[in-house]
Amino acid sequence: MAESIKSGIDIDLGNQCSRTAYSWAKKSFIHRVPGSGNPLMAVDGVFSNVMDYRGVKVGISSDGIGTKIELAERTGIYDTLGFDLVAMTADDLAANGIEAVNLSNILDVDHLDHEIVDDLMRGLYDAAKIARITVTGGEIAELGNRIGGYGDRMHFNWCSTATGLIPEGAELIDGSNIRPGQIVVSLASRGFRSNGFSLIRHVMHKTFGPEWHLQPYSGQQSWGEVLLTPSRIFAPLITDLITARIPLYGIAHITGGGVGENFTRVLKSSGYGAELNRLFDPHPVMKKIEELGTVPEDMAYRLWNMGNGMLLVTDEHAYSALNELAGKYEYPVQQAGYIVSEPRIRIVSRGNDPQQLEYPLR
């Protein structure tokens, strides 16, 4: 591995640990009899799960925002992280056609700082308003030196669990109805979302030193500010597309693992592949970090969303209506490719070293 990417990241080990953890979770499914809260989706790799509560199907997803928190600690800007927290769980629910309705959060801190807590929760409220969800509560735990971070103010880790319902008259979206000839539509991201920041911080420190966040990026923005760009929340758009009866056969939330690995999770139930020859271009900041860290193109596309926040599988005749509804949210969309019979994903990358990347369905 090149020196530029020796940042403690082992993607394959992470995937292995996730598979092992979920294999143990699946063994517990027998603990609940049908209709008593038993999970319904035993397919590995889905973005969320659904329980059957006496005929009512309830979705659930848990996640956190990882080391992006350090950007808030460095810049003193805390009121945007709520958008990342909501996006990570609400958009995972949306990837299975589930409308997020509630969110509970856990804030682990070393010591309390009321001003920071107020900023975090105000931002969470703003994000919840966009996502059309309620924040039902949560927990703040003081853990002392078990939690570390940058600077002398409150250090913390922030995670959430979102629950949701399938829109009335709709079905779960699990990729099983994907067929060759359908199109793939990309929804543009705003930036890095909440993934790949260990490598980003490694590149920044190596390039600019310990106070890298203060270095100017462009215009009036510092590197710290541009990297803190909050996540776009796609969940309400997905719900509106479903309510409008726009066909959606598969949805990939592009987080850790990038386009290839996340879209593989959607396609493996059908066994079909995809040609993605017109994805959105990576944001300039992504290409700049790729350049500064001499990050290989395939690694960049495996760690980051590279400009693509979600991929939707639909019919070609539905694209116009989908585009019109996305326009009401001012969310850029474009046709990124199409479904093929061969069991692999082929991506035409658009970073600093454009090439063809291929991911077999496993």
Stockholm file with secondary structure:
# STOCKHOLM 1.0

chainA/1-362         MAESIKSGIDIDLGNQCSRTAYSWAKKSFIHRVPGSGNPLMAVDGVFSNVMDYRGVKVGISSDGIGTKIELAERTGIYDTLGFDLVAMTADDLAANGIEAVNLSNILDVDHLDHEIVDDLMRGLYDAAKIARITVTGGEIAELGNRIGGYGDRMHFNWCSTATGLIPEGAELIDGSNIRPGQIVVSLASRGFRSNGFSLIRHVMHKTFGPEWHLQPYSGQQSWGEVLLTPSRIFAPLITDLITARIPLYGIAHITGGGVGENFTRVLKSSGYGAELNRLFDPHPVMKKIEELGTVPEDMAYRLWNMGNGMLLVTDEHAYSALNELAGKYEYPVQQAGYIVSEPRIRIVSRGNDPQQLEYPLR
#=GR chainA/1-362 SS CCGGGCSSCCHHHHHHHHHHHHHHHHHGGGGSCTTEEEECCCCTTCSSEEEEETTEEEEEEEEECGGGHHHHHHHCCCTTHHHHHHHHHHHHHHTTTCEEEEEEEEEEESSCCHHHHHHHHHHHHHHHHHHTCEEEEEEEEECGGGSCCSSSSCCEEEEEEEEEECCTTCCCCCSTTCCTTCEEEEEECSSCTTSSHHHHHHHHHHHHCTTGGGSEEETTEEHHHHHTCCCCCCHHHHHHHHHTTCCCSEEEECCTTHHHHHHHHHHTTTTCEEEECCCCCCCHHHHHHHHHTTCCHHHHHHHSCTTEEEEEEECGGGHHHHHHHHHHTTCCEEEEEEEESSSEEEEECCSSSCCEEEEECC
#=GC SS_cons         CCGGGCSSCCHHHHHHHHHHHHHHHHHGGGGSCTTEEEECCCCTTCSSEEEEETTEEEEEEEEECGGGHHHHHHHCCCTTHHHHHHHHHHHHHHTTTCEEEEEEEEEEESSCCHHHHHHHHHHHHHHHHHHTCEEEEEEEEECGGGSCCSSSSCCEEEEEEEEEECCTTCCCCCSTTCCTTCEEEEEECSSCTTSSHHHHHHHHHHHHCTTGGGSEEETTEEHHHHHTCCCCCCHHHHHHHHHTTCCCSEEEECCTTHHHHHHHHHHTTTTCEEEECCCCCCCHHHHHHHHHTTCCHHHHHHHSCTTEEEEEEECGGGHHHHHHHHHHTTCCEEEEEEEESSSEEEEECCSSSCCEEEEECC
//
